[in-house]
Amino acid sequence: MGLLDAADAAPGAAELRARSYDLLALAPGAAVVDVGCGAGRTVAQLTEPGARAVGIDADERMAAAARRRLPDADVRLGDLVPHRAAAVPASPGVGNGPGAFPSRTGPRLGW
């Protein structure tokens, strides 16, 4: 996790994240999934302006770290590889593929 924290602190990283969030153009209350959420930084930052963010990570240690860092966040252990996607519990209005994407398809998590 130290490597992720170092990458997050790299010059320009905060600006790149902020620009990425701007491009998502999420309305307050919008549902979004961060696939491969790691320690949860993006989940926290997307939640701050009012999005309903869900973090998914296939690595149990990373999901646990995100839950420790963000006890109120919705962080789940899951794998979105197509043949294993059914193992991830769905949330109403959340998800439509890998990455941090707003949901436009309703209650579906997967591909």
URZI-V882521 format. One record per residue. N is the residue number from 0. RES is the residue in one small letter. PHI is phi as a letter, one per 40 degrees, with the letter a starting at -180 (* if undefined). Layout:
n={N | N}
res={RES | RES}
phi={PHI | PHI}
This chain:
n={0 | 1 | 2 | 3 | 4 | 5 | 6 | 7 | 8 | 9 | 10 | 11 | 12 | 13 | 14 | 15 | 16 | 17 | 18 | 19 | 20 | 21 | 22 | 23 | 24 | 25 | 26 | 27 | 28 | 29 | 30 | 31 | 32 | 33 | 34 | 35 | 36 | 37 | 38 | 39 | 40 | 41 | 42 | 43 | 44 | 45 | 46 | 47 | 48 | 49 | 50 | 51 | 52 | 53 | 54 | 55 | 56 | 57 | 58 | 59 | 60 | 61 | 62 | 63 | 64 | 65 | 66 | 67 | 68 | 69 | 70 | 71 | 72 | 73 | 74 | 75 | 76 | 77 | 78 | 79 | 80 | 81 | 82 | 83 | 84 | 85 | 86 | 87 | 88 | 89 | 90 | 91 | 92 | 93 | 94 | 95 | 96 | 97 | 98 | 99 | 100 | 101 | 102 | 103 | 104 | 105 | 106 | 107 | 108 | 109 | 110}
res={m | g | l | l | d | a | a | d | a | a | p | g | a | a | e | l | r | a | r | s | y | d | l | l | a | l | a | p | g | a | a | v | v | d | v | g | c | g | a | g | r | t | v | a | q | l | t | e | p | g | a | r | a | v | g | i | d | a | d | e | r | m | a | a | a | a | r | r | r | l | p | d | a | d | v | r | l | g | d | l | v | p | h | r | a | a | a | v | p | a | s | p | g | v | g | n | g | p | g | a | f | p | s | r | t | g | p | r | l | g | w}
phi={* | d | c | c | c | c | c | c | c | c | d | g | c | c | c | c | c | c | c | c | c | c | c | c | f | c | c | d | g | c | c | a | b | b | c | g | c | f | c | g | d | c | d | c | c | c | c | d | c | h | c | c | c | b | b | b | a | c | c | d | c | c | c | c | c | c | c | c | c | b | d | c | c | c | b | b | c | a | b | b | c | d | c | b | c | c | c | c | c | c | b | d | g | b | h | a | h | c | g | c | b | c | c | b | b | g | c | a | b | i | b}
